């Protein structure tokens, strides 16, 4: 049930590091290298027998026609253009609320693109960003290497996200924006909230690593929705509870849903851990949450 909040050590001790980093002076290091490697190793262990093939979630057709640009330049990071998957409803007339969708540790693959299309069909402008510079992993070892590159250089990822936010607000004209991601992307969905604590309108986190540190979260002026599997070995429920308490102490609006009988990555666009019932429940809850916080009352269905 909802208990107002969120909480993938699989995706890393990453967010604990990066959430705190967001509150540090720019001169301080963003993340500890040892902890980053432990985060990547944990992810590799959980995904040891997994693949980057699209999951059943990606096979569900969008509810209405959408227009998609699979490789649209939205940023320039380190003097290199970054291309994302940009999609919106085919019947869009005026700018719609936007979602910045962040891929799991496999990268911006066809599964993530399919999920972006589904989200756009629900009435959103969607930019699925790329934190891996056009590369997509096919094996856990390759995914680990790509993930480590991001963990060791979070400033580039933050620059990427800042430009993504400017693209959807200034170029696409979105009146409101939410971040949305799974696992590694769930971690960065919360990091996006930390980057835009007063400007982002909502964040949806699917089993991303979270910090039980009220000071790191204080100042977030947006609602947070988190989805977690009760049997996820990478996120003890005590850690989720710690995050809930931190959000309460920080005065951040939040919801959390824990799904019984499922583990890590139960709703991922890629991989073999998909659980249809839990994913459906999480999807419906996410849509209701986004509709409530991004869509003006007069424009709601």
TORTIDREN-774746 format. One record per atom (N, C-alpha, C): residue in three letters; x, y, z. Coordinates in steps of 0.05 Angstrom, whole numbers, padded with zeros to 5 digits, always signed. Layout:
ALAXYZ ...
# end
This chain:
UNK+00017-00024+00000 UNK+00000+00000+00000 UNK+00018+00025+00000 UNK+00006+00047-00007 UNK+00021+00072-00006 UNK+00025+00080+00023 UNK+00050+00089+00029 UNK+00057+00099+00055 UNK+00073+00125+00052 UNK+00068+00139+00031 UNK+00081+00164+00024 UNK+00111+00161+00024 UNK+00127+00146-00001 UNK+00156+00148-00007 UNK+00171+00129-00026 UNK+00198+00126-00024 UNK+00213+00109-00042 UNK+00236+00092-00029 UNK+00250+00076-00044 UNK+00274+00062-00038 UNK+00286+00046-00059 UNK+00363-00011-00094 UNK+00375-00029-00113 UNK+00404-00026-00104 UNK+00412-00034-00083 UNK+00440-00034-00080 UNK+00451-00047-00105 UNK+00435-00062-00119 UNK+00443-00073-00145 UNK+00452-00051-00163 UNK+00437-00029-00162 UNK+00444-00007-00179 UNK+00464+00010-00165 UNK+00468+00005-00141 UNK+00492+00015-00129 UNK+00488+00024-00101 UNK+00510+00027-00087 UNK+00511+00043-00064 UNK+00512+00071-00076 UNK+00506+00072-00102 UNK+00509+00095-00118 UNK+00494+00119-00107 UNK+00468+00116-00102 UNK+00453+00140-00095 UNK+00461+00150-00068 UNK+00467+00133-00050 UNK+00476+00142-00024 UNK+00500+00161-00028 UNK+00518+00153-00046 UNK+00541+00170-00052 UNK+00533+00195-00066 UNK+00517+00192-00087 UNK+00511+00215-00104 UNK+00491+00234-00092 UNK+00473+00223-00076 UNK+00454+00241-00062 UNK+00470+00259-00043 UNK+00488+00247-00029 UNK+00504+00263-00011 UNK+00522+00282-00027 UNK+00532+00273-00049 UNK+00549+00290-00065 UNK+00535+00315-00075 UNK+00509+00313-00079 UNK+00494+00336-00089 UNK+00494+00358-00068 UNK+00499+00351-00043 UNK+00498+00371-00022 UNK+00526+00380-00014 UNK+00547+00369-00027 UNK+00574+00377-00020 UNK+00583+00401-00037 UNK+00604+00415-00027 UNK+00616+00436-00044 UNK+00627+00423-00069 UNK+00628+00439-00091 UNK+00637+00428-00116 UNK+00666+00418-00115 UNK+00682+00428-00096 UNK+00710+00419-00094 UNK+00713+00392-00082 UNK+00693+00381-00069 UNK+00695+00354-00057 UNK+00690+00333-00077 UNK+00702+00309-00074 UNK+00697+00287-00093 UNK+00668+00278-00092 UNK+00657+00271-00116 UNK+00629+00263-00118 UNK+00624+00235-00108 UNK+00643+00217-00109 UNK+00637+00190-00101 UNK+00663+00176-00094 UNK+00662+00157-00076 UNK+00684+00141-00068 UNK+00688+00119-00088 UNK+00712+00115-00098 UNK+00716+00096-00119 UNK+00711+00068-00110 UNK+00719+00061-00085 UNK+00714+00034-00075 UNK+00685+00028-00073 UNK+00670+00047-00063 UNK+00641+00042-00060 UNK+00628+00040-00088 UNK+00638+00056-00107 UNK+00627+00054-00134 UNK+00631+00027-00146 UNK+00655+00016-00141 UNK+00661-00011-00152 UNK+00644-00032-00138 UNK+00640-00029-00112 UNK+00623-00048-00098 UNK+00594-00047-00110 UNK+00585-00023-00116 UNK+00559-00019-00128 UNK+00557-00034-00154 UNK+00577-00030-00171 UNK+00577-00043-00197 UNK+00579-00074-00194 UNK+00595-00083-00175 UNK+00598-00112-00171 UNK+00572-00124-00162 UNK+00557-00110-00144 UNK+00532-00120-00135 UNK+00512-00123-00157 UNK+00511-00103-00174 UNK+00494-00104-00198 UNK+00501-00127-00216 UNK+00527-00131-00220 UNK+00536-00153-00237 UNK+00528-00180-00225 UNK+00529-00182-00199 UNK+00521-00208-00186 UNK+00491-00213-00190 UNK+00475-00193-00186 UNK+00446-00197-00188 UNK+00438-00203-00217 UNK+00453-00192-00236 UNK+00446-00195-00264 UNK+00464-00215-00278 UNK+00477-00233-00263 UNK+00497-00251-00274 UNK+00485-00269-00296 UNK+00460-00277-00292 UNK+00447-00295-00312 UNK+00426-00280-00329 UNK+00428-00254-00328 UNK+00408-00238-00343 UNK+00418-00230-00370 UNK+00401-00218-00386 UNK+00409-00208-00412 UNK+00396-00181-00417 UNK+00406-00167-00437 UNK+00394-00141-00444 UNK+00372-00143-00464 UNK+00361-00167-00469 UNK+00339-00170-00487 UNK+00314-00156-00475 UNK+00297-00145-00493 UNK+00272-00133-00482 UNK+00255-00152-00466 UNK+00244-00143-00444 UNK+00226-00159-00428 UNK+00198-00158-00439 UNK+00180-00172-00426 UNK+00152-00172-00434 UNK+00140-00145-00432 UNK+00151-00128-00415 UNK+00140-00101-00412 UNK+00143-00085-00439 UNK+00164-00090-00453 UNK+00169-00076-00478 UNK+00152-00086-00501 UNK+00138-00109-00497 UNK+00122-00121-00518 UNK+00093-00109-00518 UNK+00087-00094-00497 UNK+00060-00083-00495 UNK+00058-00058-00512 UNK+00039-00058-00531 UNK+00037-00036-00550 UNK+00027-00011-00537 UNK+00036+00013-00546 UNK+00026+00038-00536 UNK-00005+00040-00540 UNK-00018+00055-00522 UNK-00047+00058-00523 UNK-00057+00075-00546 UNK-00040+00091-00557 UNK-00047+00107-00581 UNK-00022+00113-00597 UNK-00026+00123-00621 UNK-00004+00128-00639 UNK+00015+00149-00628 UNK+00041+00145-00632 UNK+00061+00164-00624 UNK+00080+00170-00647 UNK+00093+00193-00644 UNK+00114+00200-00664 UNK+00141+00199-00649 UNK+00159+00183-00659 UNK+00185+00179-00645 UNK+00209+00185-00663 UNK+00228+00198-00651 UNK+00254+00202-00664 UNK+00274+00187-00647 UNK+00285+00164-00658 UNK+00301+00146-00642 UNK+00329+00157-00636 UNK+00338+00177-00651 UNK+00365+00187-00646 UNK+00365+00218-00650 UNK+00356+00231-00629 UNK+00354+00261-00630 UNK+00375+00273-00612 UNK+00391+00291-00623 UNK+00412+00304-00607 UNK+00399+00324-00588 UNK+00403+00320-00562 UNK+00391+00338-00542 UNK+00412+00351-00524 UNK+00437+00342-00526 UNK+00458+00353-00508 UNK+00485+00350-00522 UNK+00504+00364-00510 UNK+00533+00361-00518 UNK+00549+00359-00492 UNK+00560+00336-00487 UNK+00575+00331-00463 UNK+00604+00324-00471 UNK+00623+00338-00460 UNK+00651+00333-00467 UNK+00657+00336-00496 UNK+00644+00356-00509 UNK+00647+00362-00537 UNK+00637+00340-00555 UNK+00619+00323-00545 UNK+00607+00302-00561 UNK+00577+00304-00559 UNK+00563+00302-00582 UNK+00534+00303-00581 UNK+00523+00278-00568 UNK+00501+00282-00553 UNK+00487+00260-00540 UNK+00460+00257-00553 UNK+00453+00233-00561 UNK+00428+00228-00575 UNK+00409+00212-00557 UNK+00384+00219-00556 UNK+00364+00205-00541 UNK+00341+00197-00558 UNK+00322+00183-00546 UNK+00297+00175-00559 UNK+00275+00195-00551 UNK+00266+00210-00570 UNK+00246+00231-00565 UNK+00220+00223-00577 UNK+00198+00224-00562 UNK+00172+00214-00571 UNK+00149+00229-00559 UNK+00127+00232-00574 UNK+00104+00246-00564 UNK+00079+00236-00578 UNK+00055+00241-00567 UNK+00031+00231-00580 UNK+00028+00243-00608 UNK+00018+00228-00627 UNK+00016+00238-00655 UNK-00006+00259-00657 UNK-00024+00260-00638 UNK-00045+00280-00639 UNK-00040+00305-00621 UNK-00015+00307-00612 UNK-00008+00330-00595 UNK-00011+00356-00610 UNK-00024+00376-00598 UNK-00027+00402-00609 UNK-00010+00422-00593 UNK-00015+00424-00568 UNK+00001+00442-00551 UNK+00021+00425-00535 UNK+00043+00438-00526 UNK+00063+00423-00510 UNK+00050+00409-00486 UNK+00059+00385-00481 UNK+00049+00369-00459 UNK+00070+00367-00437 UNK+00062+00358-00413 UNK+00082+00352-00392 UNK+00103+00333-00403 UNK+00127+00334-00392 UNK+00149+00318-00402 UNK+00159+00298-00381 UNK+00170+00276-00391 UNK+00183+00256-00374 UNK+00212+00253-00384 UNK+00231+00255-00366 UNK+00259+00248-00372 UNK+00262+00220-00363 UNK+00264+00201-00382 UNK+00266+00173-00376 UNK+00295+00164-00376 UNK+00303+00149-00356 UNK+00331+00142-00352 UNK+00333+00111-00353 UNK+00350+00102-00371 UNK+00353+00073-00375 UNK+00365+00058-00352 UNK+00360+00032-00351 UNK+00373+00014-00333 UNK+00402+00009-00341 UNK+00416-00009-00327 UNK+00445-00010-00331 UNK+00453-00021-00359 UNK+00435-00032-00374 UNK+00441-00041-00401 UNK+00445-00019-00421 UNK+00434+00005-00416 UNK+00436+00027-00434 UNK+00410+00033-00448 UNK+00410+00053-00465 UNK+00386+00061-00480 UNK+00382+00041-00503 UNK+00368+00020-00497 UNK+00363-00002-00516 UNK+00334-00001-00526 UNK+00327-00022-00542 UNK+00300-00023-00553 UNK+00279-00026-00532 UNK+00285-00040-00510 UNK+00266-00043-00489 UNK+00258-00016-00476 UNK+00278+00000-00471 UNK+00274+00027-00459 UNK+00258+00044-00479 UNK+00266+00043-00505 UNK+00251+00058-00525 UNK+00222+00050-00526 UNK+00216+00025-00524 UNK+00188+00015-00524 UNK+00173+00026-00500 UNK+00185+00027-00477 UNK+00172+00037-00453 UNK+00168+00067-00456 UNK+00187+00081-00468 UNK+00184+00110-00473 UNK+00160+00115-00491 UNK+00156+00098-00511 UNK+00133+00101-00529 UNK+00107+00097-00513 UNK+00107+00077-00496 UNK+00083+00072-00480 UNK+00076+00096-00462 UNK+00096+00107-00450 UNK+00092+00131-00433 UNK+00082+00154-00449 UNK+00093+00159-00473 UNK+00084+00181-00490 UNK+00055+00177-00498 UNK+00047+00153-00502 UNK+00019+00148-00510 UNK-00001+00155-00488 UNK+00010+00158-00464 UNK-00008+00165-00441 UNK-00011+00195-00439 UNK+00001+00210-00457 UNK-00003+00239-00458 UNK+00021+00256-00449 UNK+00045+00246-00455 UNK+00069+00260-00447 UNK+00089+00263-00470 UNK+00105+00285-00468 UNK+00129+00287-00484 UNK+00150+00270-00468 UNK+00164+00252-00482 UNK+00183+00235-00468 UNK+00211+00238-00481 UNK+00231+00243-00465 UNK+00258+00242-00474 UNK+00273+00220-00458 UNK+00279+00198-00472 UNK+00294+00176-00460 UNK+00324+00183-00465 UNK+00338+00190-00444 UNK+00365+00200-00447 UNK+00385+00177-00448 UNK+00410+00184-00454 UNK+00431+00164-00457 UNK+00455+00173-00440 UNK+00461+00157-00419 UNK+00484+00163-00402 UNK+00509+00147-00411 UNK+00506+00131-00432 UNK+00528+00114-00440 UNK+00541+00122-00467 UNK+00534+00145-00477 UNK+00547+00155-00501 UNK+00542+00138-00526 UNK+00518+00128-00529 UNK+00510+00113-00553 UNK+00517+00083-00551 UNK+00528+00074-00529 UNK+00535+00046-00526 UNK+00513+00031-00511 UNK+00509+00006-00518 UNK+00489-00011-00505 UNK+00503-00037-00498 UNK+00498-00047-00473 UNK+00510-00072-00464 UNK+00493-00096-00472 UNK+00507-00118-00479 UNK+00494-00143-00485 UNK+00499-00164-00463 UNK+00519-00159-00447 UNK+00527-00178-00426 UNK+00529-00163-00399 UNK+00527-00177-00377 UNK+00530-00164-00351 UNK+00558-00151-00348 UNK+00579-00164-00359 UNK+00606-00153-00356 UNK+00608-00126-00371 UNK+00596-00125-00395 UNK+00596-00100-00410 UNK+00580-00079-00396 UNK+00557-00087-00385 UNK+00541-00067-00370 UNK+00555-00056-00346 UNK+00570-00074-00332 UNK+00585-00065-00309 UNK+00605-00044-00316 UNK+00619-00048-00339 UNK+00640-00029-00347 UNK+00627-00002-00354 UNK+00604-00002-00368 UNK+00591+00023-00375 UNK+00581+00037-00350 UNK+00570+00022-00331 UNK+00560+00033-00306 UNK+00583+00046-00291 UNK+00606+00032-00290 UNK+00629+00043-00275 UNK+00638+00070-00287 UNK+00637+00073-00313 UNK+00645+00098-00326 UNK+00628+00121-00315 UNK+00602+00116-00312 UNK+00584+00137-00302 UNK+00590+00142-00272 UNK+00594+00121-00257 UNK+00599+00125-00228 UNK+00625+00139-00223 UNK+00644+00135-00240 UNK+00670+00148-00236 UNK+00671+00177-00247 UNK+00650+00184-00262 UNK+00649+00211-00273 UNK+00620+00222-00272 UNK+00609+00224-00248 UNK+00581+00233-00245 UNK+00576+00261-00255 UNK+00597+00278-00256 UNK+00593+00305-00266 UNK+00584+00305-00295 UNK+00593+00287-00311 UNK+00584+00285-00339 UNK+00555+00277-00341 UNK+00547+00259-00323 UNK+00519+00250-00322 UNK+00501+00273-00313 UNK+00511+00288-00294 UNK+00495+00311-00285 UNK+00492+00332-00307 UNK+00514+00337-00322 UNK+00512+00356-00344 UNK+00492+00346-00365 UNK+00493+00320-00370 UNK+00474+00308-00389 UNK+00445+00313-00380 UNK+00440+00309-00355 UNK+00413+00313-00344 UNK+00404+00342-00344 UNK+00423+00360-00338 UNK+00416+00388-00339 UNK+00408+00397-00367 UNK+00422+00387-00387 UNK+00416+00394-00415 UNK+00390+00380-00424 UNK+00385+00356-00413 UNK+00359+00343-00420 UNK+00336+00359-00408 UNK+00339+00369-00384 UNK+00318+00385-00372 UNK+00313+00411-00389 UNK+00335+00424-00397 UNK+00332+00448-00413 UNK+00319+00441-00440 UNK+00325+00418-00451 UNK+00313+00411-00477 UNK+00283+00408-00475 UNK+00274+00393-00454 UNK+00245+00388-00453 UNK+00230+00413-00444 UNK+00242+00431-00429 UNK+00228+00455-00420 UNK+00230+00478-00440 UNK+00254+00482-00451 UNK+00258+00505-00469 UNK+00253+00499-00498 UNK+00263+00476-00507 UNK+00259+00469-00535 UNK+00232+00457-00540 UNK+00224+00437-00523 UNK+00198+00424-00527 UNK+00176+00439-00513 UNK+00182+00458-00495 UNK+00162+00474-00483 UNK+00145+00461-00462 UNK+00154+00440-00450 UNK+00138+00426-00430 UNK+00132+00443-00406 UNK+00107+00444-00397 UNK+00100+00461-00374 UNK+00107+00448-00347 UNK+00112+00422-00347 UNK+00119+00408-00322 UNK+00136+00384-00330 UNK+00153+00375-00311 UNK+00172+00354-00318 UNK+00175+00335-00294 UNK+00177+00309-00301 UNK+00183+00288-00281 UNK+00206+00271-00290 UNK+00221+00260-00272 UNK+00242+00240-00279 UNK+00230+00212-00274 UNK+00240+00192-00289 UNK+00228+00165-00288 UNK+00250+00145-00295 UNK+00255+00126-00278 UNK+00276+00106-00285 UNK+00275+00081-00269 UNK+00289+00060-00280 UNK+00290+00034-00268 UNK+00318+00027-00259 UNK+00321+00017-00235 UNK+00347+00006-00225 UNK+00368+00028-00227 UNK+00389+00025-00243 UNK+00409+00046-00247 UNK+00395+00072-00254 UNK+00374+00070-00271 UNK+00359+00094-00279 UNK+00342+00104-00256 UNK+00333+00086-00239 UNK+00318+00096-00215 UNK+00336+00112-00197 UNK+00361+00103-00194 UNK+00380+00118-00179 UNK+00383+00147-00190 UNK+00385+00148-00217 UNK+00389+00174-00229 UNK+00363+00190-00231 UNK+00341+00177-00229 UNK+00315+00192-00228 UNK+00315+00208-00202 UNK+00324+00196-00180 UNK+00326+00212-00155 UNK+00348+00232-00156 UNK+00370+00225-00169 UNK+00392+00245-00172 UNK+00382+00269-00188 UNK+00364+00265-00207 UNK+00353+00287-00223 UNK+00337+00305-00204 UNK+00322+00293-00186 UNK+00307+00309-00167 UNK+00326+00326-00150 UNK+00349+00314-00142 UNK+00369+00329-00126 UNK+00382+00351-00142 UNK+00384+00348-00169 UNK+00395+00369-00186 UNK+00375+00392-00190 UNK+00349+00385-00189 UNK+00328+00405-00194 UNK+00308+00404-00171 UNK+00316+00409-00147 UNK+00299+00406-00123 UNK+00275+00424-00123 UNK+00276+00447-00136 UNK+00254+00465-00137 UNK+00239+00466-00164 UNK+00252+00455-00184 UNK+00241+00458-00211 UNK+00227+00432-00221 UNK+00238+00409-00214 UNK+00225+00384-00223 UNK+00198+00382-00209 UNK+00179+00370-00223 UNK+00152+00368-00211 UNK+00145+00341-00199 UNK+00161+00320-00205 UNK+00156+00294-00193 UNK+00179+00275-00201 UNK+00182+00253-00186 UNK+00202+00233-00193 UNK+00191+00206-00188 UNK+00194+00187-00207 UNK+00185+00160-00204 UNK+00210+00142-00204 UNK+00213+00127-00182 UNK+00237+00111-00178 UNK+00230+00082-00176 UNK+00239+00066-00195 UNK+00236+00037-00193 UNK+00261+00025-00181 UNK+00260+00016-00156 UNK+00282+00003-00142 UNK+00309+00014-00148 UNK+00311+00041-00145 UNK+00337+00054-00146 UNK+00348+00057-00118 UNK+00374+00058-00115 UNK+00386+00061-00089 UNK+00379+00088-00077 UNK+00373+00089-00052 UNK+00365+00114-00038 UNK+00381+00117-00012 UNK+00382+00141-00003 UNK+00397+00148+00021 UNK+00379+00154+00045 UNK+00385+00143+00067 UNK+00370+00148+00092 UNK+00382+00172+00106 UNK+00385+00194+00092 UNK+00398+00218+00102 UNK+00379+00242+00098 UNK+00366+00251+00119 UNK+00347+00273+00116 UNK+00360+00298+00106 UNK+00385+00303+00114 UNK+00398+00328+00105 UNK+00403+00328+00075 UNK+00410+00304+00064 UNK+00414+00303+00035 UNK+00388+00307+00019 UNK+00366+00301+00032 UNK+00340+00303+00019 UNK+00325+00328+00025 UNK+00334+00342+00045 UNK+00320+00367+00053 UNK+00321+00387+00031 UNK+00299+00400+00025 UNK+00298+00419+00004 UNK+00285+00409-00022 UNK+00280+00382-00023 UNK+00266+00372-00046 UNK+00237+00382-00045 UNK+00230+00397-00065 UNK+00203+00409-00066 UNK+00187+00395-00088 UNK+00185+00369-00086 UNK+00170+00353-00106 UNK+00163+00326-00094 UNK+00142+00314-00104 UNK+00134+00287-00093 UNK+00151+00265-00105 UNK+00156+00245-00090 UNK+00172+00222-00098 UNK+00155+00197-00096 UNK+00156+00180-00117 UNK+00142+00154-00117 UNK+00163+00133-00121 UNK+00162+00113-00103 UNK+00182+00091-00105 UNK+00168+00064-00106 UNK+00178+00046-00123 UNK+00168+00018-00126 UNK+00191-00001-00118 UNK+00184-00021-00101 UNK+00205-00039-00091 UNK+00193-00067-00088 UNK+00210-00087-00094 UNK+00202-00115-00090 UNK+00209-00124-00062 UNK+00190-00138-00049 UNK+00194-00147-00022 UNK+00217-00167-00020 UNK+00222-00182-00042 UNK+00243-00202-00042 UNK+00268-00193-00056 UNK+00271-00167-00060 UNK+00295-00157-00073 UNK+00318-00159-00053 UNK+00337-00177-00059 UNK+00360-00181-00041 UNK+00378-00157-00040 UNK+00376-00139-00059 UNK+00394-00116-00060 UNK+00384-00093-00044 UNK+00359-00092-00036 UNK+00348-00070-00020 UNK+00333-00082+00004 UNK+00345-00085+00026 UNK+00331-00094+00050 UNK+00308-00075+00056 UNK+00286-00086+00065 UNK+00263-00068+00072 UNK+00270-00048+00094 UNK+00290-00055+00110 UNK+00298-00036+00131 UNK+00310-00011+00118 UNK+00324-00015+00095 UNK+00335+00008+00081 UNK+00313+00026+00070 UNK+00292+00013+00059 UNK+00269+00028+00049 UNK+00256+00044+00071 UNK+00253+00031+00094 UNK+00241+00044+00117 UNK+00258+00067+00126 UNK+00285+00064+00125 UNK+00303+00086+00132 UNK+00299+00110+00114 UNK+00295+00104+00088 UNK+00291+00126+00069 UNK+00264+00139+00074 UNK+00244+00123+00080 UNK+00218+00135+00086 UNK+00220+00154+00110 UNK+00234+00145+00130 UNK+00237+00162+00154 UNK+00252+00188+00148 UNK+00273+00185+00130 UNK+00288+00208+00123 UNK+00272+00228+00107 UNK+00255+00218+00089 UNK+00237+00236+00074 UNK+00217+00250+00092 UNK+00207+00235+00111 UNK+00188+00247+00130 UNK+00202+00269+00146 UNK+00226+00263+00155 UNK+00241+00283+00171 UNK+00248+00307+00154 UNK+00252+00303+00128 UNK+00259+00325+00110 UNK+00235+00340+00100 UNK+00211+00330+00106 UNK+00187+00343+00098 UNK+00181+00340+00068 UNK+00190+00318+00056 UNK+00186+00313+00028 UNK+00161+00295+00023 UNK+00143+00304+00006 UNK+00120+00288-00001 UNK+00129+00262-00015 UNK+00117+00239-00006 UNK+00127+00214-00018 UNK+00106+00192-00016 UNK+00110+00173-00033 UNK+00094+00148-00033 UNK+00113+00125-00037 UNK+00107+00102-00025 UNK+00122+00078-00030 UNK+00103+00055-00034 UNK+00111+00037-00052 UNK+00096+00012-00055 UNK+00115-00011-00055 UNK+00111-00030-00037 UNK+00127-00054-00036 UNK+00110-00077-00047 UNK+00120-00092-00066 UNK+00105-00112-00080 UNK+00113-00140-00069 UNK+00095-00154-00056 UNK+00102-00180-00045 UNK+00109-00201-00066 UNK+00127-00219-00059 UNK+00133-00241-00076 UNK+00150-00236-00101 UNK+00160-00211-00104 UNK+00177-00205-00127 UNK+00204-00193-00118 UNK+00224-00197-00135 UNK+00250-00187-00128 UNK+00258-00163-00145 UNK+00284-00161-00149 UNK+00296-00139-00163 UNK+00288-00140-00193 UNK+00284-00116-00205 UNK+00280-00113-00234 UNK+00254-00125-00243 UNK+00233-00126-00226 UNK+00208-00139-00234 UNK+00193-00124-00255 UNK+00200-00099-00261 UNK+00186-00084-00282 UNK+00204-00073-00303 UNK+00229-00083-00304 UNK+00249-00072-00323 UNK+00241-00075-00352 UNK+00249-00057-00369 UNK+00244-00060-00398 UNK+00261-00082-00410 UNK+00282-00091-00396 UNK+00300-00111-00406 UNK+00304-00133-00385 UNK+00312-00157-00394 UNK+00319-00178-00375 UNK+00298-00198-00370 UNK+00304-00217-00352 UNK+00288-00240-00348 UNK+00272-00240-00321 UNK+00272-00218-00307 UNK+00260-00218-00280 UNK+00232-00206-00280 UNK+00220-00201-00303 UNK+00194-00187-00305 UNK+00172-00203-00292 UNK+00156-00190-00276 UNK+00132-00202-00264 UNK+00108-00186-00273 UNK+00091-00199-00288 UNK+00069-00184-00302 UNK+00050-00170-00283 UNK+00042-00184-00261 UNK+00022-00172-00243 UNK+00034-00148-00228 UNK+00058-00152-00217 UNK+00070-00130-00201 UNK+00076-00107-00220 UNK+00086-00112-00244 UNK+00092-00091-00263 UNK+00067-00076-00271 UNK+00045-00090-00275 UNK+00020-00077-00282 UNK+00011-00058-00259 UNK+00012-00068-00235 UNK+00004-00051-00212 UNK+00022-00026-00210 UNK+00048-00030-00213 UNK+00066-00007-00211 UNK+00061+00013-00234 UNK+00056+00002-00258 UNK+00051+00020-00281 UNK+00026+00037-00276 UNK+00005+00025-00267 UNK-00020+00039-00262 UNK-00016+00060-00240 UNK-00002+00053-00219 UNK+00003+00072-00198 UNK+00020+00095-00208 UNK+00040+00089-00224 UNK+00057+00110-00235 UNK+00041+00129-00253 UNK+00024+00119-00269 UNK+00008+00136-00287 UNK-00010+00154-00271 UNK-00023+00143-00250 UNK-00040+00159-00233 UNK-00024+00181-00219 UNK-00001+00174-00209 UNK+00017+00193-00195 UNK+00025+00216-00214 UNK+00034+00209-00238 UNK+00042+00229-00258 UNK+00019+00247-00266 UNK-00004+00235-00270 UNK-00028+00250-00277 UNK-00035+00270-00255 UNK-00032+00262-00231 UNK-00039+00279-00208 UNK-00020+00302-00205 UNK+00006+00298-00211 UNK+00026+00318-00205 UNK+00036+00334-00229 UNK+00031+00324-00253 UNK+00041+00338-00277 UNK+00019+00351-00294 UNK-00005+00340-00292 UNK-00026+00349-00310 UNK-00044+00369-00295 UNK-00049+00392-00306 UNK-00067+00412-00293 UNK-00095+00399-00289 UNK-00109+00405-00267 UNK-00135+00393-00262 UNK-00154+00395-00285 UNK-00155+00418-00299 UNK-00174+00421-00320 UNK-00168+00405-00345 UNK-00143+00394-00347 UNK-00135+00379-00370 UNK-00135+00349-00366 UNK-00143+00341-00341 UNK-00143+00312-00335 UNK-00167+00298-00347 UNK-00163+00272-00353 UNK-00185+00256-00364 UNK-00208+00254-00343 
# end
